[in-house]
Amino acid sequence: MTTTTSLPCCPNCGDSLPSPEETQAELSQAQARIAELEAQLHRINSVPTSHAQDTAPPDKQTRELLRALSREKLLRKEAEGRLTATSKEIEDLSVSLFEQANNMVADERRARAHLEERVGELEKRDVEKRRRLERLETALARIEHVRSLLDE
């Protein structure tokens, strides 16, 4: 009886791959090492060689720089958070504004269509009233003609 383990393997060579936990631990160590090296590089680049021995001890300076770096990272993260929130709010407001504009345009189109329909009805009534008025005027003219004939 053989048991197989489902460890991830490299598709090319077949070697087993590290677990996600191991990978995360290695990544964290690498990031810490990068941060440490960046701090050292910054310290080396910011201290002129002629004054290197006249300044505060490197450990104190390193601690101050790390505190300043941490503070700047925190401030940057807060600023990025505010920027993201503001961008989201602008996007939401833009969507709302366009929805309102579209609704206003649709309402205007409906109102215009209703008014055009009403104008059409009124024009038809006007034509009908003119026809009746013409008929009445014609009838009145006949009546007057008949009266004039009777009066003679």
N, C-alpha and C positions, 0 to 999 in steps of 0.2 A: 504494500500500500504506500503510495507516494503522496506527499502533500505539497501543494504549490502555494507559494506566497505571492501575493499580488503587489510586490514591490515595483515601483516604476523603474524601467530600464531604458537605456539609450537605444534608440531604434537603429543606430548605425553599428555600434560595437557590442551592444548587449550588456555593458557594465551597468550595475545597479546605480540608481540615482539617489541622492540624499533625500531624506524626508522633508516635507515642508517646514517642519519645526527646525530642523538642522539648517535648512536654507535661510530661514528667517533669522536664526541666531548668527549665522555667518554674515548676513547682510547687515545686521545691527552692529556687529564688530567692525565691519568694513566702514560703515558710516561714521562710527565713533573715531576710527583711525583717520579717516579723511578730515573730519572736523579738527582733530588734534593737529594734523599736518598743516591745515589751512591756518590755524591759529599761530603755529610756529612760523610759517611763511610770512604771515602778516606782521608778526613781531620782528622778524629779521628785516623785512622791507621798511618798516616804520622807524627803526632805530638807526640813526646815522652812525657810521663806523667810528668817527672821531669822538662821539659822545657816548658810545656804548658802555664804557666802564664808569662814566660819571653819573648815569641814571640810577633809579631805584633798583632793587634786586629783581632779576627776571621772574621769579615766582610771584612776587607781588604785582608786577606789571602784567603778568599773564593772567592772574586772577582778575585784575581790573578790566583787562581786555575781554576776558570771558564773560564777566558781568555785563559789560557794555554790549557785547555781542548778543547775549541772551535778552537783554532789554530791547535791543533793536529788532531781534527776531520776533519778540512778543508784540512790539508796536506794529511791525510789518504785518503780522498775522491778523491783528485787530483791524488794521487799515484795509487789508484784503477782504476781511469779513464784511466790513462796512461797504466796501465797493461792490461786493457780490450782492449784498442786501439792496443797495441802491439800484444796481443794474436790474435786479429782479423786480423791484418796485416800478422802475421806469418801464420795463417790459409789460408788466401787468396793467399799468396805466395806459400804455399805448394800445394794448389789446382792447381795454375798456373804451378808450376814446374812439377807436375804429368801429367797434360794435355800436356805440351810440351814433356815430356819424352814419353808418349803414342803416340803422333804424330810422334816423331822421330823414334820410333820402327815401327810404321805402314809404314812410308816412307821407312825405310830400308827394310822391308819385300816386299813392292811393287817393289823397285829397284832390290832386289835380285831375285824376281820372273821374272822380265823383263830380267835380265841378264841370268838367267837359260834358259829362253825361247830362247834368242838370241844364247846362246851356243849350244842349241839343234839344232837350224837352221843351224849354222855353221858346226856342226858335220855332219848333213845330207848332206850339200853341199860338205864337204870333202869326204864323202863316194861316192857321185855321181862323183866327179872329179877323184877319184881313179879308179872307174869303166871305165870312159871314157879314162883315161890314159892307163889302161890295154888294152882296145879295140884298141886304137891307136898303142900301142906297138905291139899288135898281128897283126894288119893290116900292120904295118911297117915291121915286120918280114916276113910276107907273100910276101910283095912287094920285099924285098931283096931276098927272096927265088926264086921268079919268075925271077928277074933280073939275079940271078946266073944261073938259068936254061937257060935263053935266051942267056946269054953270052957263054955258053958252046957249 
